[in-house]
């Protein structure tokens, strides 16, 4: 906001409900009084024409009324008004009024009154021209250098320039390449017309060129060649602006400051008369109007510039000299001289607020009162100091980045999902594979604790889910008021979603004393949709491709009671089997073991099992929590089904490669199509017609190929979206199985999920494969690396390769397999390890180029490259002895046979004795403890010998390593290989 305001000198409100624009204001001595004082002429789109002679009124009553000289209701809307010498054989000024289909020239005369009513003014029509085309704007000047009177040029809405010399029509010309009209101005110094075309370029046309060009009325289409003679109309010069112009102005104060000013949407341009740019000013606001006027400094020009923030700025060329605040957005501004004030700024708003103002400030006579000296109350100051110190201590304790929210929010958002499906369904697709598509109602209740305004609510769900309405604009709410918004959610695609959750985002503003408009705030609430929205109950399937087994430490629950809404069609009365048929996917069957504490989930699609496994785990936790069981645990015996998961990865990658290929082919065919078009155009323009040589046939064939490729690319894009959603489902399932397999904490599971799902959607610039590979590689270098030296090496590395579409997925799959392997061996997923790793002295120099070793990747033959056993310091789980491993394998095979027999309705196998197992476990623990103690003692002795041998060898090779750096690397690697070979021998011995 400006420090200074425009000082009001005289103002008036023009009518009610009238509209005004840029050309509706002009100033001049329209009544030819001879005093040199200006009058203000205002026309409106409603056809009202008003003339004012502003003057400062001592009394507040009747100011605008006394200043109004004339008010006339015309039959048509007033587009533009101008004052000039428009009548032949007369040196007097007349008023030109432009209507949509008419140009009228009036004379304004005043008669001195003999009574108290004052002077009387009359408006007389001198002549008028009926226009054949709808007018847009006009300009006037001494066209062709004829002095003494002004001619008029009108631009029509279809790009025709119509020239009038007083009361006669001269000629008309079409502008080349015209699409939409722009501002038009006449430059008397060069006798040219300036306009900004739809190509967003400034164009200059000489009057002489327009006069000898092709006659406009003699042809229907301006793009066709002329048959009546005349030259083709071409601009004298052009300049590309790159934006649409709001106004043009050619001031003629002095030849030293001869310039052409163009006001764009974001920039202000100044050109010389030959089209060379003098300067350009980038504006930080949206301008509304401008006016150049004479400057005191020679060689410069002052500008009045109005913008949409109610500001009136004064520039001297590109330097801001003054800024004043207005009470409205000006659409037109002029400078006028009145009897009591010279250089007044006349501004007009779009709703008819006419203001005459001046720049300046009023002196302030306010003086600060003296403050009586009072003695300080030290006890009160001490208590206030302690209070402030307590606030500082509390603020310094919390290190949160985000500010703490208030105890009571301005708005509370409660989202509830209906327990029953809608009847009738609101889904856009009513039927999928013969199954009806249901919808469910979601209710959002908003309750305001304070005044809330600028209300907007947005609903977002994961594709292919959709909602009946995703955006809501709500009315402002008072204190204690509440409102309820309802919408329906449903499946809108031929594949199951990866997530059944949705988000409700509410943005609003809460007004305060300091900010009445309100402080913007955002609230977000998450809701979950029921599983019955995407699948229906079905009969169980006995033969499937993919199977997952989940172990628990509690007896299996009754699946019919856990999945009540899906047990209606189940043939199993014992509640051991429940089946789900996805509306647009495969069938998923859940089996509960009768003999062991296991559940088996099986389906013909690996990714379709994700929602069912997630729902099974969630409902089992809720079931045992209600039953009061606190030590309920779930596990997955492993290994993770990576090969099944990699099928989804490969499918998604192939579709990305296909999309890139379609893009390349489309670019080639489009380039070929444009080349054929250019050749055909050259043949058609040639005066001597030549044979086409089957170019038209080639063009038709290329067009067909372009359309076929575009349709195939669009189909591939839809398949890629579906493949990414299925890949997300498979990744969610893999993360869940890994967390059950190793018992990961929620924080570790979140890190793993962020690593394997770094993107919520694919983009052509960045895809899932390269993002996931970068994230997994980072974990393998840091918290899952084999030694602290590797972690320090990764910290020393700076930058990395630019992410792009890889050639294949072999490297990504090897890294994911290595990630699962290291997690299975006891690796800890944490983000704090990077900061806690000490950097050894010999690693500090690795930040130099060429000094960083690559991460441990899988070699080309599929075998993992090993590291020295000495450096393995990450926490490992205690490895069981051989005997326990054999017993575990027997147990797994027996359980597999039991599950297969149960799925085929076979008899139950006999139970094993628990006492024998416990005895075997105790004996195996004792044996393994003794063996490990012996191995550790032998490892220490062998490692000390190997260190001595390695150090002696390295001392001998130091001199040779200085000559060639390549030999140094090869010899160091040979020492490591020898150490690897000796370590297993020492362990076995």
Secondary structure as UniProt FT lines:
FT   STRAND          4..5
FT   STRAND          7..13
FT   HELIX           22..24
FT   STRAND          25..28
FT   TURN            30..31
FT   STRAND          39..43
FT   TURN            45..46
FT   STRAND          48..52
FT   TURN            61..62
FT   HELIX           63..67
FT   STRAND          68..73
FT   STRAND          80..84
FT   TURN            88..89
FT   STRAND          94..99
FT   TURN            100..101
FT   STRAND          102..111
FT   TURN            116..117
FT   STRAND          120..130
FT   STRAND          135..141
FT   HELIX           143..145
FT   STRAND          151..156
FT   TURN            157..158
FT   STRAND          160..165
FT   TURN            166..167
FT   STRAND          168..174
FT   TURN            176..177
FT   STRAND          184..187
FT   TURN            188..191
FT   STRAND          192..196
FT   TURN            198..199
FT   STRAND          201..206
FT   HELIX           207..212
FT   HELIX           216..218
FT   TURN            222..223
FT   STRAND          237..240
FT   STRAND          245..249
FT   HELIX           255..257
FT   STRAND          260..264
FT   STRAND          267..271
FT   TURN            273..274
FT   STRAND          277..282
FT   STRAND          287..294
FT   TURN            298..299
FT   STRAND          301..307
FT   TURN            308..309
FT   STRAND          311..316
FT   TURN            317..318
FT   STRAND          319..325
FT   STRAND          330..337
FT   STRAND          342..349
FT   TURN            350..351
FT   STRAND          353..358
FT   HELIX           378..397
FT   STRAND          411..417
FT   STRAND          431..432
FT   TURN            433..434
FT   STRAND          435..436
FT   STRAND          439..448
FT   STRAND          452..461
FT   TURN            463..464
FT   STRAND          465..467
FT   STRAND          471..474
FT   TURN            479..480
FT   STRAND          482..491
FT   STRAND          501..510
FT   TURN            516..517
FT   STRAND          519..528
FT   HELIX           531..533
FT   STRAND          535..538
FT   STRAND          546..552
FT   HELIX           559..562
FT   HELIX           564..566
FT   STRAND          577..582
FT   TURN            583..584
FT   STRAND          587..592
FT   STRAND          598..603
FT   TURN            606..608
FT   HELIX           609..626
FT   TURN            627..628
FT   STRAND          634..635
FT   HELIX           642..685
FT   TURN            693..694
FT   HELIX           695..742
FT   HELIX           746..756
FT   HELIX           768..781
FT   TURN            782..784
FT   HELIX           788..796
FT   HELIX           810..824
FT   TURN            825..826
FT   HELIX           833..836
FT   HELIX           841..847
FT   TURN            849..850
FT   TURN            860..861
FT   HELIX           869..871
FT   HELIX           882..903
FT   TURN            904..905
FT   HELIX           914..963
FT   HELIX           965..988
//
